[in-house]
Amino acid sequence: MRRTLLALPVVIFTLAGICFANSAAAQESKKARGTVTAMNATMVTVKVAGADMNFAVDDKTKVEAPGAGTATRRAAAAGKAGVKLGDVVKTGDAVEVSYHDVGGKMQASLIRKVSSPGSGPADDKTSDGKVTAVSGNSLTISGSSGGGATFTQTFLLIASGDTVHVSFRDMNGTLHAKNVRVMAKAGK
């Protein structure tokens, strides 16, 4: 009897953990980048890699756009609720949408105005490692994952004609790139 009573809380906590893990996996944030083609009070449609994606928006959806902070402060100073999505993002604007799948619909959590619609979904991955080789158009790194696995990866770099955004530091007259982001690949 005593073992049964002790085992029961263990089973309950295990089941709760499994349910929480499934809920967290369902809430994984995804990103899409494209051009706004339509919008209303509850929905934004973005053309991503030639296909329309419809995102639900609500009062919890955050918006990052030039002038949005100033407009929000002005509205608050005037005693108004704040700016609406349509006040800072317009049809034709390039945006990146962070969203979650909620009950089969894509719920936008953040809509960020960007300079370029990009070429498709923003499904970037990252790797950390030590550089083992650099050539004219590639970079090779080696590293290890948290589980103990090791890897070697080679990445193609930028090419002549690509449009890039570079953040850098000026170190005694020498410019050191901190981050290089390809905004558009050169046409072939």
C-alpha positions as CSV (number, residue, x, y, z in Angstrom):
1,M,0.0,0.0,0.0
2,R,2.8,2.4,0.9
3,R,4.7,1.7,-2.3
4,T,1.5,2.4,-4.3
5,L,1.1,5.8,-2.6
6,L,4.7,6.7,-3.3
7,A,4.5,5.6,-6.9
8,L,1.4,7.6,-7.6
9,P,3.0,11.0,-7.2
10,V,5.9,9.9,-9.4
11,V,3.5,8.8,-12.2
12,I,1.5,12.1,-11.9
13,F,4.7,14.2,-12.1
14,T,6.0,12.2,-15.1
15,L,2.7,12.6,-17.0
16,A,2.7,16.3,-16.2
17,G,6.2,16.6,-17.5
18,I,5.3,14.8,-20.8
19,C,2.3,17.1,-21.3
20,F,4.4,20.2,-20.6
21,A,7.1,19.0,-23.1
22,N,4.5,18.5,-25.8
23,S,3.0,21.9,-25.1
24,A,6.4,23.6,-25.3
25,A,7.2,21.8,-28.6
26,A,3.9,23.0,-30.1
27,Q,4.9,26.6,-29.1
28,E,8.2,26.5,-31.0
29,S,8.7,29.9,-32.6
30,K,9.1,30.0,-36.4
31,K,9.9,32.9,-38.7
32,A,8.9,33.9,-42.2
33,R,10.1,36.9,-44.2
34,G,8.3,38.4,-47.2
35,T,6.1,41.3,-48.4
36,V,2.8,42.3,-46.9
37,T,0.0,41.8,-49.4
38,A,-3.1,42.4,-47.3
39,M,-4.0,43.2,-43.7
40,N,-6.9,43.9,-41.4
41,A,-7.5,44.1,-37.7
42,T,-7.1,40.4,-37.1
43,M,-5.0,39.1,-40.0
44,V,-1.8,39.9,-42.0
45,T,-1.0,38.2,-45.3
46,V,2.6,38.0,-46.3
47,K,3.9,36.6,-49.6
48,V,6.9,34.4,-48.7
49,A,8.8,32.7,-51.6
50,G,5.9,33.2,-53.9
51,A,3.2,31.8,-51.5
52,D,0.8,33.7,-49.3
53,M,1.0,33.0,-45.6
54,N,-1.9,34.3,-43.4
55,F,-0.9,35.3,-39.8
56,A,-3.4,36.0,-37.0
57,V,-2.7,39.2,-35.1
58,D,-4.1,40.4,-31.8
59,D,-3.3,42.9,-29.0
60,K,-0.4,40.7,-27.9
61,T,1.3,40.9,-31.3
62,K,4.3,43.2,-31.0
63,V,5.4,45.4,-33.9
64,E,8.9,46.7,-34.5
65,A,9.1,49.4,-37.2
66,P,10.9,52.8,-37.6
67,G,8.8,55.4,-35.9
68,A,6.6,52.9,-33.9
69,G,8.2,53.8,-30.6
70,T,7.7,57.5,-31.1
71,A,4.1,57.0,-32.2
72,T,3.4,54.9,-29.2
73,R,4.8,57.4,-26.8
74,R,2.8,60.2,-28.5
75,A,-0.4,58.2,-28.2
76,A,0.3,57.4,-24.5
77,A,1.0,61.1,-23.8
78,A,-2.3,62.0,-25.5
79,G,-4.1,59.4,-23.4
80,K,-4.8,57.1,-26.4
81,A,-4.4,53.3,-26.4
82,G,-1.5,53.4,-28.8
83,V,-0.8,52.8,-32.5
84,K,-2.3,50.1,-34.6
85,L,-0.4,47.7,-36.8
86,G,-1.7,49.5,-39.9
87,D,-0.3,52.8,-38.6
88,V,3.4,51.6,-39.0
89,V,3.2,48.7,-41.4
90,K,1.6,49.0,-44.9
91,T,0.8,46.8,-47.8
92,G,4.0,46.4,-49.8
93,D,6.3,46.6,-46.8
94,A,9.0,43.9,-46.3
95,V,8.5,42.2,-42.9
96,E,9.8,39.3,-40.8
97,V,7.1,37.6,-38.8
98,S,7.8,35.5,-35.7
99,Y,4.9,33.1,-35.1
100,H,3.6,30.0,-33.4
101,D,1.2,27.3,-34.6
102,V,-1.8,27.7,-32.3
103,G,-4.6,25.2,-33.0
104,G,-3.7,24.9,-36.6
105,K,-3.4,28.7,-37.3
106,M,-0.2,30.8,-37.5
107,Q,-0.4,33.3,-34.6
108,A,2.0,36.3,-35.1
109,S,3.9,37.2,-31.9
110,L,6.2,39.8,-33.6
111,I,6.1,41.6,-36.9
112,R,9.3,43.4,-37.7
113,K,9.7,45.8,-40.6
114,V,12.9,44.9,-42.6
115,S,14.7,46.5,-45.5
116,S,14.3,43.5,-47.9
117,P,11.7,40.7,-48.1
118,G,14.5,38.2,-48.6
119,S,14.2,35.0,-50.6
120,G,12.0,32.8,-48.3
121,P,11.4,31.7,-44.8
122,A,13.9,32.9,-42.2
123,D,14.8,29.4,-41.1
124,D,18.5,30.2,-40.2
125,K,20.4,27.8,-38.2
126,T,23.6,28.5,-36.2
127,S,26.8,26.6,-35.5
128,D,29.6,27.4,-33.1
129,G,33.1,26.0,-33.7
130,K,36.7,26.7,-34.3
131,V,37.8,27.8,-37.8
132,T,39.9,25.1,-39.4
133,A,40.1,26.4,-43.0
134,V,39.4,29.5,-45.0
135,S,39.4,29.8,-48.8
136,G,38.3,32.4,-51.3
137,N,34.6,31.4,-51.0
138,S,34.2,29.0,-48.1
139,L,34.8,28.7,-44.3
140,T,35.2,25.4,-42.5
141,I,34.6,25.0,-38.8
142,S,34.8,22.1,-36.3
143,G,33.1,21.9,-33.0
144,S,31.0,19.7,-30.7
145,S,27.4,19.6,-29.6
146,G,26.1,19.5,-26.0
147,G,25.6,15.7,-26.4
148,G,29.3,15.1,-27.1
149,A,29.0,14.6,-30.8
150,T,31.6,16.4,-33.0
151,F,31.2,17.9,-36.4
152,T,33.0,19.6,-39.3
153,Q,31.0,21.9,-41.5
154,T,32.0,23.9,-44.6
155,F,30.0,27.0,-45.5
156,L,29.9,28.9,-48.8
157,L,30.5,32.5,-48.2
158,I,29.6,35.7,-50.0
159,A,30.2,36.1,-53.7
160,S,31.0,39.1,-55.9
161,G,27.7,41.0,-56.6
162,D,26.0,39.9,-53.3
163,T,24.3,42.7,-51.3
164,V,25.4,42.5,-47.7
165,H,24.9,44.3,-44.3
166,V,28.1,44.4,-42.2
167,S,28.4,45.4,-38.6
168,F,32.0,46.1,-37.7
169,R,34.5,47.6,-35.3
170,D,37.2,50.1,-36.2
171,M,40.3,49.0,-34.4
172,N,43.1,51.5,-34.9
173,G,42.1,52.2,-38.5
174,T,41.5,48.5,-39.4
175,L,37.9,47.5,-39.9
176,H,37.0,44.1,-38.3
177,A,33.8,42.6,-39.4
178,K,31.6,41.5,-36.4
179,N,28.6,40.2,-38.4
180,V,28.1,39.9,-42.2
181,R,24.5,39.3,-43.3
182,V,23.7,38.6,-47.0
183,M,20.6,40.6,-47.9
184,A,20.4,39.4,-51.5
185,K,22.4,36.9,-53.5
186,A,23.8,38.1,-56.9
187,G,21.8,37.0,-59.9
188,K,23.3,34.2,-61.9
